[in-house]
């Protein structure tokens, strides 16, 4: 079985590109790379040409697509056969689309909830261009072969969603069983494809948008702390306060973005267990502060 090896890039649809330029650079420290097109720009966090493309639209603030990398051309061919054998429809991207993504080739498909996925190989890596953060940083972002971070996405049917991403080669399971006020339990699923504890999560029901949050991780504690201070100083909503997760054991907080969904910024280092575990809550913190962002849970 061929497997994807990282969550390599994202496309975001936004209605306020200027606010995103400010938030991405000043608050997070990402580097802007101009696309040469008026309706989009790229965000860089390591030596790859970009990790995020911000598309300005008139009426949509949501995830546009996410790109999963396979190791090379042969794996790319094998993945197409794997999808065909499983009866999953996909389209081969045009050469123009591949150039726009700065990869050699891609295919396009949708998960059972309709979220656009792309599978690609050979991203453009600009080793001759050092990463220049949007604000001074002590360290870097945790990216490279771990990919850009993780996403929490909408799932209309958790079993179907799990089976779809399992077909792409991700593995994982339910990692939290969280008591809810109505007596039921939330049981979100977390799946990984490399040494990052998870690259995608789903299972919080009632989502309207496709994206609840994007997680980005710093290599240096002080960058994480300064991001927290900058976001607080600018009066940006914090949906979940500083805390430490039980599953990936990262120190994180959840900031509102200019698009209304959340950015989870984090720091820490953890080796995931080899066998399945689940948790009833986090180690500390993550109290709900600003409600209405889809994370009003007592974790």
C-alpha positions in Angstrom: 0.0 0.0 0.0 1.3 3.4 -0.9 1.0 6.2 1.7 1.0 9.9 1.8 3.9 11.2 3.9 2.9 14.7 5.0 0.3 17.4 4.9 2.3 19.6 2.6 0.2 22.6 1.7 -3.1 24.3 2.2 -5.3 26.7 0.2 -7.4 29.2 2.2 -10.3 31.3 0.9 -10.5 34.6 2.7 -12.5 37.8 2.3 -9.9 40.2 3.9 -6.5 39.5 2.4 -5.0 42.7 3.9 -5.9 41.5 7.4 -4.4 38.1 6.7 -1.1 39.7 5.6 -0.9 41.5 8.9 -2.0 38.5 11.0 0.3 36.0 9.3 3.4 38.1 9.5 3.1 40.1 12.8 1.2 37.6 14.9 2.6 34.3 13.6 5.9 35.2 11.9 5.2 33.6 8.5 7.0 34.9 5.3 4.9 36.4 2.5 5.8 35.2 -1.0 4.0 37.1 -3.8 2.3 35.0 -6.4 2.3 37.6 -9.2 -1.5 37.4 -9.2 -3.7 40.0 -7.6 -6.1 37.6 -5.9 -3.6 35.4 -4.0 -0.3 35.3 -2.1 1.7 32.5 -0.5 2.9 32.0 3.1 6.3 30.3 3.7 7.5 28.6 6.9 10.6 26.7 5.8 12.6 26.1 2.6 9.7 25.0 0.5 8.4 27.6 -1.9 5.3 27.9 0.2 3.1 26.0 2.6 -0.1 28.1 2.4 -1.8 30.0 -0.4 -4.3 32.7 0.6 -6.9 33.2 -2.1 -9.0 36.4 -1.8 -12.7 35.8 -2.5 -15.8 38.0 -2.2 -17.9 35.8 0.1 -16.0 32.8 1.5 -13.7 32.3 4.5 -12.9 28.6 4.6 -10.5 25.8 3.6 -10.1 25.7 -0.2 -8.0 22.6 -0.4 -5.3 20.6 1.3 -2.4 18.9 -0.3 -0.9 15.5 0.7 2.6 14.6 -0.5 3.7 11.1 -1.7 7.4 10.3 -1.9 7.9 10.4 -5.6 6.7 9.7 -9.1 6.3 5.9 -8.7 4.3 6.4 -5.5 2.2 9.0 -7.3 1.3 6.4 -10.0 0.7 3.7 -7.4 -1.7 6.0 -5.5 -3.8 6.6 -8.6 -4.1 2.8 -9.0 -4.9 2.4 -5.3 -7.7 5.0 -5.6 -9.1 3.5 -8.8 -9.1 0.0 -7.3 -11.0 1.4 -4.3 -13.6 3.1 -6.5 -12.6 6.6 -5.5 -13.0 9.2 -8.2 -10.2 11.7 -8.9 -9.0 14.1 -11.5 -5.5 14.5 -12.8 -4.4 18.1 -12.4 -3.4 20.0 -15.4 0.2 21.1 -15.9 -0.9 24.7 -15.2 -2.4 23.6 -11.9 0.8 21.8 -11.0 2.8 24.9 -11.8 0.5 27.0 -9.7 1.0 24.7 -6.7 4.8 24.5 -7.4 4.8 20.7 -7.6 5.5 18.4 -10.5 2.1 16.7 -10.7 -1.1 16.4 -8.6 -4.5 14.7 -8.6 -7.6 16.2 -7.1 -10.4 14.4 -5.1 -12.9 15.1 -2.3 -13.4 13.4 1.0 -16.9 12.1 1.9 -17.8 15.5 3.4 -16.8 17.3 0.1 -13.5 18.8 1.3 -11.1 19.2 -1.5 -7.9 17.1 -1.2 -4.9 17.0 -3.6 -2.2 14.4 -3.7 1.1 15.5 -5.3 4.8 14.7 -5.5 8.0 16.8 -5.7 7.3 20.2 -4.3 9.6 23.1 -5.2 12.2 23.6 -2.5 14.0 26.9 -2.6 17.3 25.9 -0.9 19.0 29.0 -2.3 16.5 31.3 -0.5 16.8 31.4 3.3 13.5 31.6 5.2 12.9 35.1 6.3 10.2 35.3 9.0 7.6 38.0 8.9 8.8 39.1 12.3 12.0 38.3 14.2 12.0 34.8 15.5 14.4 33.0 17.9 13.9 29.7 16.1 11.9 28.3 13.2 8.7 26.5 12.6 8.4 22.7 13.0 7.8 21.7 9.3 10.1 19.9 6.9 9.2 16.2 6.7 6.6 16.6 9.4 4.5 18.8 7.0 3.1 22.2 7.8 1.1 21.2 10.9 -2.4 19.8 11.4 -6.0 20.7 10.6 -9.3 19.9 12.3 -11.9 19.5 9.5 -15.6 18.9 9.2 -16.8 15.3 9.0 -20.4 14.5 8.1 -19.8 10.8 8.7 -16.9 9.8 10.9 -16.6 6.2 9.7 -16.6 7.3 6.0 -14.1 10.0 6.7 -11.8 7.6 8.6 -11.9 5.1 5.8 -11.1 7.8 3.2 -8.0 9.0 4.9 -7.0 5.5 5.8 -7.0 4.8 2.1 -4.5 7.6 1.6 -2.3 5.9 4.2 -3.0 7.8 7.4 -3.5 5.9 10.6 -5.0 6.8 13.9 -8.1 6.5 16.1 -10.3 8.2 18.7 -8.0 9.8 21.2 -10.4 11.7 23.5 -13.7 10.8 25.0 -15.0 14.1 26.3 -18.1 14.3 28.4 -20.6 16.8 27.0 -23.3 18.8 28.9 -26.1 16.7 27.3 -24.7 13.5 28.7 -23.2 12.3 25.4 -19.5 12.1 24.6 -17.4 13.8 21.9 -15.0 11.3 20.4 -12.7 13.1 18.0 -10.4 11.0 15.8 -6.7 11.9 15.1 -4.7 10.5 12.2 -1.0 10.8 11.3 1.3 9.9 8.4 4.7 10.8 9.9 6.4 11.6 13.2 4.0 14.5 13.9 1.5 13.2 16.4 -1.4 14.0 14.0 -1.9 15.8 10.7 -5.7 15.7 10.6 -8.5 15.5 13.1 -12.2 15.3 12.9 -15.3 14.3 14.9 -16.5 17.5 16.4 -20.1 17.5 15.0 -22.2 20.5 14.1 -19.5 22.3 12.0 -20.7 24.4 9.1 -17.4 25.5 7.6 -14.9 22.9 6.5 -12.1 24.1 8.8 -12.2 24.6 12.5 -8.6 25.3 13.1 -5.1 25.0 11.7 -2.2 24.2 14.0 1.3 25.6 13.5 4.2 24.7 15.8 7.3 26.7 16.9 10.7 25.2 17.6 11.5 27.8 20.3 9.4 28.5 23.4 10.0 32.3 23.3 8.5 32.6 19.8 5.4 30.8 21.0 5.3 33.1 24.1 5.8 36.3 22.0 3.0 35.2 19.6 0.7 34.9 22.6 1.7 38.4 23.8 1.3 40.0 20.4 -2.2 38.4 19.9 -3.3 39.6 23.3 -1.9 43.1 22.8 -3.8 43.4 19.5 -7.1 42.5 21.2 -7.6 39.3 19.1 -10.0 36.8 20.5 -8.5 33.8 22.2 -11.0 30.9 22.0 -9.1 28.5 24.2 -6.5 29.7 26.7 -3.0 28.4 27.2 -2.9 24.7 28.0 -1.2 21.4 27.5 -2.9 18.7 25.4 -2.9 15.1 26.6 -2.5 13.5 23.2 0.4 15.4 21.6 1.5 17.1 24.9 2.1 20.4 23.2 1.6 23.7 24.9 -0.9 25.6 22.8 -3.6 28.3 22.6 -6.3 29.0 20.0 -6.4 32.4 18.4 -9.1 33.8 16.2 -8.0 34.5 12.6 -9.3 37.3 10.4 -11.5 34.6 8.7 -13.3 33.7 11.9 -11.9 30.2 12.3 -9.0 29.4 14.6 -5.2 29.2 14.6 -3.8 26.8 17.2 -0.2 27.9 17.9 2.0 25.5 19.8 5.4 24.5 21.2 6.8 21.3 22.6 8.2 17.9 21.8 6.6 14.6 22.2 7.0 11.1 20.8 3.6 9.5 20.2 2.9 6.1 21.8 3.1 3.0 19.6 -0.2 1.7 20.9 -3.6 3.3 21.1 -4.5 5.5 24.1 -7.5 7.8 24.8 -8.0 10.6 27.3 -10.8 12.2 29.2 -9.3 15.7 29.2 -6.1 17.7 28.8 -3.2 18.1 31.3 -4.0 21.7 32.2 -5.5 24.9 30.8 -7.4 25.3 27.5 -10.2 27.0 29.3 -12.9 28.5 27.0 -12.5 32.3 26.8 -14.1 33.5 23.6 -17.1 31.3 22.7 -18.7 30.8 19.3 -15.6 29.4 17.5 -16.6 25.7 17.6 -14.3 24.9 20.6 -16.7 25.5 23.5 -15.7 22.3 25.2 -14.6 21.4 28.7 -11.4 19.6 27.9 
